[in-house]
Every structure is written in structure tokens, then in C-alpha cells.
């Protein structure tokens, strides 16, 4: 076994790390405070090729792999989790299903501009009455000549309102929960609109909205995959999406540890730096160990996906461990800072707020345990 990153992966880590420090970190706190999405950051990521990391060059990507993509999400999230999830949703949730299930025409029309960063992608599965129970969706798609007519709504859409393309799931037979079908929706389709923008605890500069379909006309050629096979597409998409969220969680945790280590070397109590206090130093050691374990599991899942091997169980495990690690580490980081950690003068309170969502989206931690348990018993 070889645990060293390749030269390519090492180069991508440095590239994204430098970009994140220079272009993302300086405005992270202000964007969080004002809940402001900055399209210029996305455009700069596109210029570096970050918006198409795992996709072949013939579709506008840079021809790398999912491990490189996860490294990029990790490094962005190390300074700004909102920027990390923008890239994650764009790549894992919107671009991947088109790459995996789209026709050649769909790949050129939709995947290419997303890979090139000329368009932003989003994904719509969750509804007000169907979260973890995705099969209970109510959004419908009725065929009418050469169009489908969609009615319903989706909630908690990452990149909602700023995305150009949306991967959306709807029932083509309202009486059959198994008739879910995937569609590629353009923001300008008649009958499509943006609803409520959520005010959130964390990832506040990543817009999260409702999307609404009122007799929304979608051409039949925008069906993604086979009619009635959308649930499979949705679940497979989430498997890869969990790798991105695990990487986000690792990045959040690492950013919190970075801040805690730096502070503990500067802050003095009782005449010495608090890092010399065993209670603090042991916290830092535990935080670092947990992060490294989560990172290795996340990289393993991404490597499995990159090499074409089954990765569903690994991605559920990595998301479970990394999400819990992010919440634990960021809480401890606030503790290291003491009262200052509870203020906005330091970034750890933002890291803690951002960490919580990694235990919820792309499947809650309870759903990850259910997925893992089912695979264990199936095996």
C-alpha cells in the first residue's frame, strides 16, 4: 500500500491551498456575515480548472480524478466551507449524473459548460415532506407531446438561485413511487422559479433556496437516463456526493485545528503559552488524530471511486466519520480559545457553525449508519 499522494495530487493541493489563502480566506468572514455569494470566486476557480477536475478534457475538464477533486474541496473548506460546498454541489451533484447517465448531446450541452465553469450546477431531490425518505416525493412530471410538464417544489437547494442548470427528480406516474425520473432543468425554462432563500446557522455565503415548478415545460430530450429510473440515479449521485461532503468536513476540522494551534502558541496564561498546558496539548493531539483518521477514510473512498471500484459503503463511512469529527474538533477549538472562541473576532465560531451541516446533508448521520448496516448484512 502506498499512502503518498502523487505529484499531480500534491500539485493540486498546493494550487488550491494558495488560491484559498489569497482569494477566498480574506473575505470569508464578511461573506458569512452578509450571506453573500461571490460569483467572482467561482469564476476564478474556473480559470484554474477547479470546476472540472474529474471530467475528461473532451467535456471541458482537466482529466484528473475524484481524489484530486476531494483534495480541492478540502482545501477550500479549510478557509471557507461555503466555497467548498459550492464546488462540491456543482461537481458531485450536478455534473456527475450527467457524466454518468447523460447522452453525448447532454454532455456537450450541459456538462461541458459546467466543467469549464461557464455555468453553475445544482441538484434538487429534497422536498418538505421527503427528506431522508426520498421515495415520498410529490413533484410530478406529466408528458404532453414533446414536453414534460413539472409541478411541485424542492427545498434546501445548494447553489439555488445562482445555478444555471438543476438536476431534478419527479414522478412520471403520481400513483407509483418507483416512477421517479431525472430531468435537466435550465433556469430559464417557463414555469421554473426560485422561492424562499434560507437563513442558515452556517455555510451562510452558500445560497440555499426553494425551487418551484408551476407547469414548468421541460423538453423530452432533457430526461436524464431512463424514464422511471431516477431513484437509482439519485442514490448513486449521493454516494459520490458524500465523498465531497466528507472532504468538506475534513477541511473544516483542519481549519479549526490550524487556528487552535496558532492561538495556543500565542495565548499566555499563568506566565506561559497555553499549548504548554497538558489539558490543551492533549486536546490538540486528539483533534489532529481524529482529523487524520477521517482524511484517510475520505481519501480511500475517493480513490475507490477514481479507480472504478465499489465505494458506496466507504463513502457512507467517510461522511459519517468526517462529519462527526468536524463537529467534535470545531467544538474543542472553541474551547481552546475560551471566551474569545465564542466571539466573531476569531474564525472558530464560524467553523463550528459550518461543521453542523456536514452531519445533515447528503444523508444524515443516521442514514449513513443505515446504509453501512445494510451493506454489512448484505455482504
Secondary structure, DSSP 8 states (H G I E B T S, - for coil): ---S--HHHHHHHHHHHHHIIIIIGGGHHHHHHHT---HHHHHHHHHTTGGGTTS-GGGTS----HHHHHHHHHHHHTT-HHHHHHHHIIIIIIIHHHHHH--HHHIIIIIHHHHTTSS-EEEE--BTTBSS-GGG---EEEEETTEEEEEEEEEEEETTTT-SEEEEEEESSTT-GGGEEEEEEETTSTTEEEEEE---SS-TTS-EEEEEEEEEEEEGGGEESSTT-HHHHHHHHHHHHHHHHHHHHHHHHHHHHHHHHHHHHH-EETTEEGGGSHHHHHHHHHHHHHHHHHHHHHHHHHHHHHTT---HHHHHHHHHHHHHHHHHHHHHHHHHHGGGGGSTTSTHHHHHHHHHGGGTSSS-HHHHHHHHHHHHHH-
